[in-house]
Amino acid sequence: MPTTTDLEQLLRGASLRVTRPRVAVLSVVHEHPHADTDSVIGHVREELGEVSHQAVYDVLRALTASGLVRRIQPMGSVARYETRVGDNHHHVVCRSCGRIADIDCAVGEAPCLEASDDHGFTIDEAEIIYWGVCPDCSAVSS
């Protein structure tokens, strides 16, 4: 896990002011990949004490806009956040418990960015979500 100094450098490198809420939110998202906003708020409050929902939403928006955090929202789920950015990885979601795991692009260097027909778009990201049942839920239903 990155240190506070590492997180501060990441924020400065993204031209963001270093604030306690920004450092705390970035730290929480590093420690809890795929966390939803309510989980992030709960963990940040454990670290900082009282912090408003709006402050955390604003920080998540700034971190996402700067590229330090990626926002994903699988169908039927609330938005979730992760710090694994820039590699165009995908996700697998358990239909039973909602658990999410990262999946690297299937073959080669991001082949999913080359659509069969791009309709004139310049494609810079693809989001693929695989759906299934995780091992824990499979064991319970067996």
N, C-alpha and C positions, 0 to 999 in steps of 0.2 A: 504494500500500500504506500502511496506517496506521502511524504511528510508535509507538514504545514508549509514549510519553505518551498517545497516542490509545487504545491497547489498555488501559492502566491505567485510563483514564477509563471505558472500556466496562465493565471489570470492576467498578469502584466503582459505576457506574450500575446494575448488575445486583445490587448488594449482595453482591458477592463480594470476599473478601480478595485483594489483589494479591500474588501470589507469582511467583517466577521461572518455575516450571513452567507456571503458568496463562498468563502472558504469552507464553512460548515456544510452547505448544500453540496458543493463539489466533492467534499470528503465522503459524505453519506452516499452519493451516487457511485463513487468508486468502491465503497465497501459493500453496497447492496445493489448490484446490477439488476436492471429490470424492475426497480422499485417504482411504485405508483406515488402520486403526489402526497396522499395522506400518510404513507409510510415515511416518505422523505421528511414531511413536517414533523412527525413523531420523533424521528431520530435527531433532527436538528434541535428540537425543543429539549431533548435529553442533554444535548451538548451546550446549548446557549440559554436555556430557560425559555421564557416567553418570546415567541416570534410569531408574527401574524401570518395567516394563510396567504394574504396578498403579497407579503414580502417574499415568501418562498416561491409563489407563482412567478413573481417578477424576476427573481434570481434564475429560476429554471428557464424562463423565456430568454433572458440575457445569455445564459450559458449555451442554450441551444442555438441562438442566433449567431453566437461567436464561433460555433463549431466545437466547443469543448465537451458538449453533451449531445447525445442523439435521442430524439423523442420517437418512440414507436407506439402504435396503437392497434394491436390486433383486433380484428372484428369482434364486437361484443365485449370489449375490454376497455378499461380506462387507460389513459395515456401512461406510459412507463418510460423511464429514463435510464440511460447507460452512458458510460464514458468510453466505450470502445467505438471510436469514430474513425472515419476515413478509409476503412478497409472493405466496405460494401459487403459485410457479412449478413447472414440471414438468421431466421429464428425458427424454432420448433415450439409449439404450444400444446400443452396437454388439454384435451377437451374436458377432462374430468375435474382436475384441481386448478388449472390455469397456469401451472408452472411453465416458465419460459427458459429456453437454453439457446445459446449461440450455435450457429452452424456456419462453417466457412463455405465460400463459393465452391461449387461442385468440382470443377476442373479448371486448371490453368489460372490465368490472371483475370479474374472477374469477367468470365465469358457471358454472364447474364446481362452485361451492359451493351451487348451487341444484339439488338432486337431484329427480328426477321423483317420488320417494316417499321421504321422509326417515325413515319409520317412527317418528316422534316424536322423533328425535334432533335436537339442536342442532348443526348441522355448522359447524365452524370451520376445517377444512382438508381439502383433497382432494389425493391423491397419484396422479398419472397418470404412467405410464412408457410411452414409445413405444419399440419395439424395431425394429432394422434393422441395416444394415451401413454403417459410416462410409466417407467418401470414400477414405481410405488403403487400407482393406481391399478396397473395391470395385475400386480400381485394380490391386491385386495379383492379384485373381481374374479380371481381364479378359484 
